[in-house]
Amino acid sequence: MSPALHALSAAELLAGYRRREFSPVEVARAVLDRVAQWEPHLHALYAFEPERVLAQARTSEDRWRRGTPLPLDGVPLTLKENIATAGTPVPQGSAVTALAPAPADAPPAARLREAGTVLLAKTTMPDWGMLSSGLSSFHPLTRNPWDLASNPGGSSAGAAAAAAAGYGPLHLGTDIGGSVRLPASWCGLFALKPSAGRVPIHPTFPGRVAGPMTRSVDDAARMMALLSQPDPRDTTSLPPQSIDWAAPALPLKGLHIGLWLDAGWGLPVEPETRAAVEAAARGFEAAGATVDPVPAFTTRDMGAGMDRFWRMRSWLDYSALPPDRQQKLLPYVRNWIARGATLSGAEVYHGFSQMQALREAAVAATAPYDFLLSPVSPVARFPAEWASPVNDPERPFEHIAFTLPFNMSEQPAASIDCGRSAAGAPIGLQIVGRRHDDLGVLRLARAWEALRTPPPPWPEPPP
């Protein structure tokens, strides 16, 4: 039985358009039908206008008829709502935001729009992107399609839920401490956090990147070929490079891979998650790689320092708001940032210095290896209504100890499905490369796709 149109990959859609087996309008209608079935349960979308979707699809269909298609013409796409698109307000997941139309597309949105994609909608996120959760004061609660009682993670919450539910093949999130990798892990997806500067973005912030969230490595690679094109608005971007993003799986024989199972702080890794990651490492080893354990290389002080720095950043934003708008902020976030009012300059400076401490520790620990494997998250599932796997604003980052270092070190890192818990929750394997070796991470992920036992079928909407 052939896959339904909403479930086809970008490559399959483009091939079907080329052979005139179906059209962009037919695909758009199939995805809209899928959204109608799932969205009352998931609440993954923002700024969703079906008629605008169909208008884009008709324009794409006309280009295909004229024989002038663009690189991703007619392929459905979602963008996280903090990636600006001209004319659409950017609430940053929070009811405190004064809404105004964005003046222009942000660089990632511009590149994907220029490629002919059909923008289905923006996707939800929590307040200011400061939670690994689908909880928000602006958007309805976003849920995980694998289990509606579970959280999809965040901050790219809606992107992950939409990808797992089959809202077309291409989804783009942002990541400053794990925000594409964590929801990808909890929703069974592939996600790439590129090297800092590989994908131009605006506005910039230390550690912040935009990255693809897809059902396959190939779809993410197709996005990277466009997203990595230059844009002068990002003053931190890397020099443009000619990269063969479609390169095949990396040969495993002779690779030296590190296996990192103890972050040094944060939540302990659940036994089922540890077992799944260890099984993946054995798979690489059986295929010819050498796998060696990597001891803990980050510390509680590093995590606590980043917590203090980010609390102060958010406190400054919060304290600049009028009192009536302050009360609209999600209570969890309001409680988390409250201590920012009492932090000294020395505490904040020490917190800022932990960016460099994390960077140096991560680069040094990974230097002996071609790649590093680890869990993405120490836990496989947590309740939909919670703000994080701990749900305690005084312990906000216990679940990001494996992901945060590589934002600060600017290394590429991916999440790819590597198994299921006994309860059926997806478990993500993190693949980390040396600085700027984004292609190597993609190629190793392709190798894992070929090695692993095929994951279970994607979830279907409730009857």
C-alpha positions as CSV (number, residue, x, y, z in Angstrom):
1,M,0.0,0.0,0.0
2,S,1.5,3.4,-1.0
3,P,1.9,6.0,1.7
4,A,-0.7,8.7,1.9
5,L,0.2,12.0,0.3
6,H,0.6,13.8,3.6
7,A,3.3,11.2,4.7
8,L,5.5,11.4,1.6
9,S,9.0,12.7,1.9
10,A,10.2,15.8,0.0
11,A,12.0,13.6,-2.5
12,E,8.9,11.5,-3.1
13,L,6.7,14.6,-3.5
14,L,9.1,16.2,-6.0
15,A,9.3,13.0,-8.0
16,G,5.5,12.7,-8.0
17,Y,5.1,16.3,-9.2
18,R,7.7,15.7,-11.9
19,R,5.8,12.6,-13.1
20,R,2.5,14.4,-12.7
21,E,1.2,11.6,-10.5
22,F,-0.3,14.2,-8.2
23,S,-0.1,18.0,-7.8
24,P,0.8,20.5,-5.1
25,V,-2.9,21.3,-4.7
26,E,-3.7,17.7,-4.1
27,V,-0.9,17.4,-1.6
28,A,-1.9,20.6,0.2
29,R,-5.5,19.3,0.5
30,A,-4.2,16.0,1.9
31,V,-2.1,17.8,4.5
32,L,-5.1,20.1,5.4
33,D,-7.2,17.0,5.9
34,R,-4.5,15.5,8.2
35,V,-4.4,18.8,10.2
36,A,-8.2,18.7,10.5
37,Q,-8.0,15.2,12.0
38,W,-5.1,15.9,14.4
39,E,-5.1,19.6,15.3
40,P,-8.1,19.5,17.8
41,H,-6.0,17.1,19.9
42,L,-2.5,18.5,19.3
43,H,-2.8,22.3,19.0
44,A,0.6,22.5,17.2
45,L,-0.2,25.4,14.8
46,Y,-0.3,29.2,14.9
47,A,-1.3,31.5,12.1
48,F,-2.9,28.7,10.2
49,E,-4.9,29.9,7.2
50,P,-6.1,27.1,4.9
51,E,-7.0,29.4,2.0
52,R,-3.6,30.9,2.0
53,V,-2.1,27.4,1.9
54,L,-4.2,26.5,-1.1
55,A,-3.3,29.7,-2.9
56,Q,0.4,29.0,-2.5
57,A,-0.2,25.4,-3.8
58,R,-1.9,26.8,-6.9
59,T,1.0,29.1,-7.6
60,S,3.4,26.2,-7.2
61,E,1.2,24.0,-9.4
62,D,1.4,26.6,-12.1
63,R,5.2,26.6,-12.0
64,W,5.3,22.9,-12.4
65,R,2.9,23.1,-15.4
66,R,5.2,25.7,-17.0
67,G,8.2,23.6,-16.4
68,T,9.9,26.1,-14.1
69,P,9.8,24.5,-10.6
70,L,11.9,25.8,-7.8
71,P,14.1,23.5,-5.7
72,L,11.4,22.5,-3.1
73,D,8.3,23.6,-5.1
74,G,5.1,22.6,-3.6
75,V,6.6,20.8,-0.5
76,P,4.6,21.6,2.7
77,L,6.6,23.4,5.4
78,T,6.0,24.7,9.0
79,L,8.2,27.3,10.7
80,K,8.5,27.8,14.4
81,E,6.6,31.0,15.3
82,N,9.8,32.9,16.5
83,I,11.2,32.6,12.9
84,A,9.7,35.8,11.5
85,T,7.6,35.8,8.4
86,A,6.6,39.1,6.8
87,G,3.2,40.3,8.0
88,T,2.7,37.7,10.8
89,P,3.1,38.8,14.5
90,V,5.8,37.0,16.5
91,P,4.4,36.4,20.0
92,Q,7.4,34.3,21.2
93,G,4.9,32.0,22.8
94,S,3.9,34.6,25.4
95,A,0.7,36.5,26.1
96,V,2.9,39.4,27.3
97,T,4.1,40.2,23.8
98,A,2.6,43.3,22.0
99,L,1.6,41.9,18.7
100,A,2.7,43.6,15.5
101,P,3.2,42.2,12.0
102,A,6.8,41.2,11.3
103,P,8.4,43.6,8.7
104,A,10.3,40.8,6.8
105,D,11.1,37.2,6.6
106,A,13.9,36.0,8.8
107,P,16.8,34.4,6.9
108,P,15.6,30.8,7.2
109,A,12.1,31.7,6.2
110,A,13.3,33.7,3.2
111,R,15.5,30.8,1.9
112,L,12.7,28.2,2.2
113,R,10.1,30.6,0.7
114,E,12.4,31.3,-2.2
115,A,12.6,27.5,-2.8
116,G,8.9,27.3,-3.5
117,T,7.8,25.6,-0.3
118,V,4.1,25.8,0.7
119,L,4.0,27.4,4.2
120,L,1.3,25.5,6.1
121,A,1.5,27.5,9.3
122,K,3.8,28.7,12.1
123,T,4.2,26.3,15.0
124,T,3.8,26.8,18.7
125,M,6.4,27.4,21.4
126,P,6.4,28.1,25.2
127,D,6.9,31.6,26.7
128,W,10.1,33.2,25.3
129,G,11.4,29.7,24.4
130,M,12.5,29.2,27.9
131,L,10.8,25.8,28.5
132,S,11.3,22.3,27.1
133,S,7.5,22.0,26.9
134,G,4.4,22.6,24.9
135,L,3.1,24.8,27.8
136,S,2.5,28.5,26.8
137,S,0.5,31.5,28.1
138,F,-0.3,32.4,24.4
139,H,-0.9,29.1,22.6
140,P,-3.1,26.3,23.7
141,L,-1.3,23.4,25.3
142,T,0.5,21.4,22.6
143,R,0.5,17.6,23.1
144,N,2.6,14.7,21.8
145,P,0.9,12.6,19.1
146,W,2.5,9.4,20.3
147,D,0.6,9.8,23.6
148,L,-1.7,12.8,24.1
149,A,-1.1,12.7,27.9
150,S,2.6,13.3,27.2
151,N,4.6,16.5,26.4
152,P,6.1,16.9,22.9
153,G,9.0,18.9,24.5
154,G,10.2,22.2,23.4
155,S,10.8,24.9,22.8
156,S,10.1,23.7,19.3
157,A,7.0,22.0,20.6
158,G,4.5,22.5,17.7
159,A,7.2,21.7,15.1
160,A,7.8,18.3,16.7
161,A,4.2,17.5,17.2
162,A,3.4,18.5,13.6
163,A,6.2,16.4,12.1
164,A,5.3,13.3,14.1
165,A,1.6,13.8,13.2
166,G,2.3,14.0,9.4
167,Y,1.7,17.7,8.7
168,G,3.9,17.3,5.6
169,P,7.7,16.5,5.6
170,L,9.5,19.8,6.4
171,H,9.6,21.6,9.8
172,L,12.0,24.1,11.2
173,G,12.7,24.9,14.8
174,T,15.3,26.8,16.8
175,D,17.7,25.6,19.5
176,I,19.6,27.4,22.2
177,G,19.9,24.6,24.8
178,G,18.3,21.6,23.1
179,S,15.1,23.0,21.6
180,V,15.1,21.0,18.4
181,R,16.9,17.9,19.7
182,L,14.8,17.4,22.9
183,P,11.3,17.5,21.2
184,A,12.7,15.4,18.3
185,S,13.8,12.8,20.9
186,W,10.4,12.8,22.6
187,C,8.5,12.6,19.2
188,G,10.7,10.1,17.4
189,L,12.1,12.5,14.8
190,F,15.4,13.4,13.3
191,A,16.6,16.9,14.1
192,L,19.9,18.7,13.4
193,K,21.3,21.5,15.6
194,P,23.8,22.9,13.1
195,S,27.1,24.5,13.9
196,A,26.7,28.1,15.1
197,G,26.6,30.3,12.0
198,R,26.0,27.5,9.5
199,V,22.3,28.6,9.1
200,P,22.0,32.4,9.1
201,I,19.4,33.6,11.5
202,H,18.2,36.9,12.8
203,P,18.1,38.1,15.6
204,T,21.2,36.3,16.8
205,F,22.0,35.3,20.4
206,P,24.9,33.1,21.8
207,G,24.1,29.5,21.1
208,R,21.0,30.2,19.1
209,V,20.6,28.3,15.8
210,A,17.8,27.2,13.5
211,G,17.6,23.5,12.5
212,P,15.4,21.1,10.6
213,M,13.0,18.7,12.3
214,T,11.9,15.9,10.0
215,R,11.0,12.2,9.7
216,S,14.2,11.4,7.8
217,V,17.8,12.5,7.5
218,D,17.3,13.1,3.7
219,D,14.6,15.6,4.3
220,A,16.8,17.5,6.8
221,A,19.7,17.4,4.3
222,R,17.5,19.0,1.6
223,M,16.6,21.8,4.0
224,M,20.2,22.3,4.9
225,A,21.2,22.8,1.3
226,L,19.0,25.9,1.3
227,L,19.2,27.1,4.9
228,S,23.0,27.3,4.8
229,Q,23.0,29.8,2.0
230,P,24.4,33.2,3.0
231,D,22.4,36.2,4.4
232,P,24.2,39.4,5.5
233,R,21.7,40.0,8.3
234,D,23.5,37.4,10.4
235,T,26.8,39.0,11.4
236,T,27.9,35.8,13.1
237,S,27.4,33.5,10.1
238,L,30.1,31.2,8.8
239,P,31.7,31.9,5.3
240,P,29.6,30.1,2.6
241,Q,30.8,26.6,1.7
242,S,30.1,24.2,-1.1
243,I,28.8,21.2,0.9
244,D,27.4,18.0,-0.7
245,W,24.4,17.7,1.7
246,A,23.2,14.7,-0.2
247,A,26.4,12.7,0.5
248,P,25.7,9.0,1.3
249,A,26.0,7.3,4.7
250,L,29.5,7.5,6.3
251,P,31.5,4.2,6.2
252,L,31.8,3.1,9.8
253,K,34.9,1.0,9.6
254,G,37.8,2.8,11.3
255,L,35.7,5.5,13.0
256,H,36.6,6.3,16.6
257,I,33.4,7.2,18.5
258,G,33.0,8.3,22.1
259,L,30.1,7.1,24.2
260,W,29.0,9.7,26.9
261,L,26.5,8.4,29.4
262,D,27.2,10.5,32.5
263,A,26.8,14.3,32.0
264,G,28.2,15.1,35.4
265,W,25.1,16.8,36.6
266,G,21.3,16.9,36.0
267,L,18.8,14.1,36.0
268,P,20.1,10.5,36.0
269,V,19.6,8.7,32.8
270,E,16.7,6.3,33.0
271,P,17.7,2.6,32.5
272,E,15.6,2.2,29.4
273,T,17.2,5.2,27.8
274,R,20.7,4.1,28.7
275,A,20.0,0.7,27.3
276,A,18.8,2.1,24.0
277,V,21.8,4.3,23.6
278,E,24.2,1.5,24.5
279,A,22.5,-0.8,22.0
280,A,23.1,1.9,19.3
281,A,26.7,2.1,20.3
282,R,27.1,-1.7,20.0
283,G,25.5,-1.4,16.5
284,F,28.1,1.0,15.4
285,E,30.8,-1.1,16.9
286,A,29.6,-4.3,15.2
287,A,29.7,-2.3,11.9
288,G,33.4,-1.6,12.3
289,A,33.7,1.5,14.5
290,T,35.7,1.7,17.7
291,V,33.5,2.9,20.6
292,D,35.1,4.1,23.9
293,P,33.5,5.5,27.0
294,V,33.8,9.2,27.7
295,P,33.8,10.3,31.3
296,A,31.7,13.2,32.6
297,F,33.0,16.6,31.5
298,T,30.5,19.1,32.6
299,T,29.7,20.3,36.1
300,R,26.8,21.5,38.3
301,D,28.5,24.9,38.4
302,M,28.3,25.2,34.6
303,G,24.6,24.4,34.6
304,A,23.9,26.7,37.5
305,G,25.9,29.5,35.9
306,M,23.9,29.4,32.7
307,D,20.7,29.3,34.8
308,R,21.7,32.6,36.6
309,F,22.7,34.3,33.3
310,W,19.4,33.3,31.5
311,R,17.3,34.3,34.6
312,M,18.8,37.8,34.5
313,R,18.3,38.1,30.8
314,S,14.6,37.2,31.2
315,W,14.2,39.3,34.3
316,L,15.4,42.4,32.4
317,D,12.8,41.7,29.7
318,Y,10.1,41.1,32.3
319,S,10.9,44.1,34.5
320,A,10.6,46.4,31.4
321,L,7.0,45.4,30.9
322,P,4.0,47.3,32.4
323,P,2.5,45.6,35.5
324,D,-0.7,44.5,33.7
325,R,1.4,42.7,31.0
326,Q,3.7,41.1,33.6
327,Q,0.8,39.2,35.1
328,K,0.2,37.5,31.7
329,L,3.5,35.7,31.7
330,L,3.3,32.0,32.4
331,P,3.5,31.6,36.2
332,Y,6.2,29.0,36.0
333,V,8.4,31.4,34.0
334,R,7.5,34.3,36.3
335,N,8.6,32.2,39.3
336,W,11.8,31.1,37.6
337,I,13.0,34.6,36.7
338,A,12.0,36.1,40.1
339,R,15.5,35.4,41.5
340,G,17.0,37.5,38.7
341,A,16.0,40.6,40.7
342,T,18.4,39.5,43.5
343,L,21.4,38.4,41.5
344,S,24.6,40.5,41.9
345,G,26.7,41.6,39.0
346,A,29.4,39.1,40.1
347,E,26.9,36.2,40.0
348,V,25.6,37.2,36.5
349,Y,29.2,37.6,35.2
350,H,30.2,34.2,36.6
351,G,27.1,32.8,34.9
352,F,28.0,34.3,31.6
353,S,31.6,32.9,32.0
354,Q,30.1,29.4,32.0
355,M,29.4,29.7,28.3
356,Q,33.1,29.6,27.8
357,A,33.7,26.9,30.4
358,L,31.1,24.7,28.7
359,R,32.7,25.4,25.3
360,E,36.2,24.5,26.4
361,A,35.1,21.4,28.2
362,A,33.0,20.1,25.3
363,V,35.6,20.7,22.6
364,A,38.4,19.2,24.7
365,A,36.3,16.1,25.7
366,T,35.3,15.4,22.1
367,A,38.6,16.2,20.4
368,P,40.0,12.6,20.6
369,Y,36.9,11.2,18.7
370,D,35.4,11.5,15.2
371,F,32.0,11.6,16.8
372,L,30.3,11.4,20.2
373,L,27.1,9.5,21.1
374,S,24.9,10.2,24.1
375,P,21.3,10.3,25.2
376,V,19.4,13.4,24.1
377,S,17.3,13.4,27.2
378,P,17.7,11.4,30.4
379,V,14.0,10.7,30.4
380,A,11.7,9.4,27.7
381,R,8.4,11.0,28.7
382,F,6.7,13.5,31.0
383,P,3.2,14.9,31.5
384,A,1.8,17.2,28.9
385,E,0.8,19.8,31.5
386,W,4.3,20.1,33.0
387,A,6.8,22.9,32.1
388,S,9.7,20.4,32.1
389,P,10.5,16.9,33.2
390,V,11.1,18.1,36.7
391,N,8.4,20.8,36.7
392,D,10.3,22.9,39.3
393,P,11.4,26.4,38.5
394,E,14.2,26.1,41.0
395,R,15.6,23.1,39.0
396,P,14.9,24.3,35.4
397,F,17.7,22.7,33.5
398,E,18.1,19.2,35.0
399,H,17.1,17.6,31.6
400,I,19.4,19.6,29.3
401,A,22.8,18.5,30.6
402,F,23.5,16.4,27.5
403,T,22.3,19.0,24.9
404,L,23.4,22.4,26.4
405,P,27.2,22.0,26.0
406,F,27.1,21.7,22.2
407,N,25.2,25.0,21.8
408,M,28.0,26.7,23.8
409,S,30.7,24.8,21.9
410,E,29.0,25.6,18.6
411,Q,29.3,21.9,17.5
412,P,26.8,20.2,15.3
413,A,24.5,17.8,17.1
414,A,21.6,15.7,16.0
415,S,18.8,13.7,17.6
416,I,17.7,10.5,15.9
417,D,15.3,7.8,17.1
418,C,17.0,4.8,18.6
419,G,14.3,2.8,20.4
420,R,11.2,2.8,22.6
421,S,10.6,2.6,26.3
422,A,8.4,-0.2,27.6
423,A,5.5,2.2,27.5
424,G,6.2,3.0,23.9
425,A,7.8,6.5,24.3
426,P,10.5,7.3,21.7
427,I,14.1,7.6,22.8
428,G,16.6,9.8,21.0
429,L,20.3,9.2,20.3
430,Q,22.4,12.3,20.2
431,I,25.2,12.3,17.5
432,V,27.8,15.1,18.0
433,G,30.5,16.1,15.5
434,R,33.5,18.3,15.6
435,R,33.0,22.0,15.1
436,H,31.6,22.7,11.6
437,D,31.4,19.0,10.6
438,D,27.6,19.3,10.0
439,L,27.9,17.0,7.0
440,G,29.7,14.3,9.0
441,V,26.9,14.3,11.6
442,L,24.3,13.9,8.8
443,R,26.3,11.1,7.2
444,L,26.7,9.2,10.5
445,A,22.9,9.7,11.1
446,R,22.3,8.2,7.6
447,A,24.4,5.2,8.7
448,W,22.3,4.8,11.8
449,E,19.1,4.9,9.8
450,A,20.4,1.9,7.8
451,L,21.6,0.0,10.9
452,R,18.7,0.4,13.2
453,T,15.6,-1.7,13.5
454,P,12.9,0.2,11.6
455,P,10.8,2.3,14.1
456,P,7.1,1.6,14.5
457,P,4.6,3.2,12.2
458,W,3.8,6.9,12.8
459,P,0.9,7.7,15.1
460,E,-2.6,8.0,13.7
461,P,-5.2,10.5,14.9
462,P,-7.8,9.4,17.5
463,P,-11.1,8.3,15.9
